[in-house]
């Protein structure tokens, strides 16, 4: 990231967590860094403990950061691709409200439209771009914490363990109990259980 005398231009890294699960929201994060943070990489490469330890470091060292989300109802209404883009737009809007962002680097092969700044996709960006890596950690830890809390509200599905992903245990619980309010009814495995 190039930094001028005014502290800019600022580049935001954007990533999401929860695109694939059968249940729960999709959460995105946008992060602007002055410099890479040692030890922060793609959230999938870090243990849960390492991710948790990294969160206050990221929040403390980031020039700006914000979270965005799309709820299950939005996922079902829009489709998961568009809901993911919505969460990313919300995260980037949160950062842009306090900082002039010149560009967003978005993990993956495509970028949402209607962003508050120019953007480009970065395949493997959560491992290659420090700001995207930091965003991946914030998004993942936020979503995981929410799924643990939702496990208490909707016990018996194992959300605290699998975080809503399509594990064998989740499938068995879904078949035995039916869908709960946080299941994504637009997803085929959930539809099948509901007889759709």
N, C-alpha and C positions, 0 to 999 in steps of 0.2 A: 504494500500500500504506500503510495506516495503522499508525503505530508508537506504541505507548504507552510508559510509563516503564520497563516491564520489557523493552522491545524487541519487543513483540508488539502486536497479533496478527500472526502470520506467514502470508504467502500464498505458496504454491509455484506456479511455472509448470511445466507438464509438456508435453513434446512427444516425438515419436518420429522415427526415421529408418529407412527400409528396409521400409516396408509393401508397396511395389510390386514390388521386384526378384524375379527368378526364383531367386535363390540368396543364401545367407548369412542371418545372424540379423536380427531386428528389435531395434533398440536404442532405449531411451527414457532421457530425463534429467528430473530434477526439480531446480529451482533456486529458492532463496529469496534475494531481493535486498533491500538497504536502499534502494537508489535505482537508477534506470536507469543503464546503462553506455554512455557515448557511443560511437557507432559500431557497437554491437551491435544487429542487427536480424535479421529472418528469414534463416536460413542460406542459403536459395536466392538471396537478393539479394546475398550476399557472395561474393567470389572465394575459391578454396581457400586462397590465401595469407592473406587477411584473416581467414578462419575460424580458421586455425592460430594467427595472432597474437592472436586474441581469447580463445583457450582459457585461457592462464595468467592473463589479466586477469579473466575470469569466475571462475575458481577462486579467485583471490586476493581478489576483492571480494565474492563471494557469502557470505551468512550461512551457508548450507549448500547442498550439491549432492550428487547421487548419480546413478549410472547403474543401469539395469535392462535385462534382455535376455530374449529368448526365442529358443531355438535352433531350427534347422531342424526337428529332430524334434518339437519342441513346436508349431511352425507347422503341420506336416503332421498332427499328431494333433488339434489344437484347431480350426484354420482361422486365417487371418491376422488376422481381427478380434479373436478371443479371445486370440491370442498377443500381439497389440499391447497389449491391455488388461493381460495378464499382465506384460509388460515395464514398463508404466506403474506397475502396482501395486508391482512390485519397486523401481523408482526412488523412488517416493514413500515406500515403507516405509524405504528407506535414509535419506532426509531426516528422516522422522518419528521415527526412532530417536534422533536427537540434538537434535531441535528440536520444540516443540509447534506443529504446523501447524494453523491454524484453517480454512484453505480451500485447495483446489487449483483452479487455472485450467488447463483442459486444452484444447489446441489441437484444433479440429474441432467436429463437431456432436453428439458423444455422449461420455459419460464411463464409465469402467469401474465396475462395482459392487464392493463389498467393499473400498473404499478406507479408509485409516485416518482420514480426515477428510471433511467435506462437500466436494463438488466441483461445478463448473459448466463447461459447454463454452463455448469462445470461438471462434467462426468467424473465421478470419484472425488468430487470436491471436498467431501467430509474428511478425506485423508490428505488432500493436497493443499487446501486453502485453510490457514489458521482460523479465520473468522467463521467459515462454514463449519469447521470442526467444533468450535466453541458453541455455535448455534445448535449443532447436533446434540451436544451434551445437555444444553439447557432444555431443549425440546424433549429429549428422552427422559430426563430425570423428572420433569414436570408431569409428563404423561404417566410414567410409572407410578409416581406418588398418587396421582388421581385414581389409577386403577386399583391400588391397594385400598384406598378409601372406599371405592365403589364395591370392593369385595365385602366390606362390612355391611353395606346397604343391601347388596344382593348376594347373600352367602350361597355356597353350594356350587358355584360355577368355577371357582378356582382363579378368579381374576387377579388375585395377589401374586399368584405363581406365573401364569402364562400371559398376563396383561391383555387378555382378549384375543390373542393369536389363536390360530386354528390347530391346536394340539389335539391329540387323541382324547385326552381327558376332557377338554372343552367340548368336543363333539359328543362325548358320552353324556356330559352334564346337560347339554343342549337337548339331546334326544330324550333324556329322562325328565327334565324339568320344563321343557319348552323355552321360548325366548323371554327375556326380561326387558324392561324398558330401554336398556342401553345397548341392546343387540341391533346391529345394522340389518334391517329387513331387506335392503336392496342387495345384500350379499347372498350368493347362491346357497351356501350351506345353511344359512338361517332360513331362507325361503323354503328350502326342502323340508326342514323340520316343521315349518308352519303350514306345510301342504301346498305351497305355491309352486 
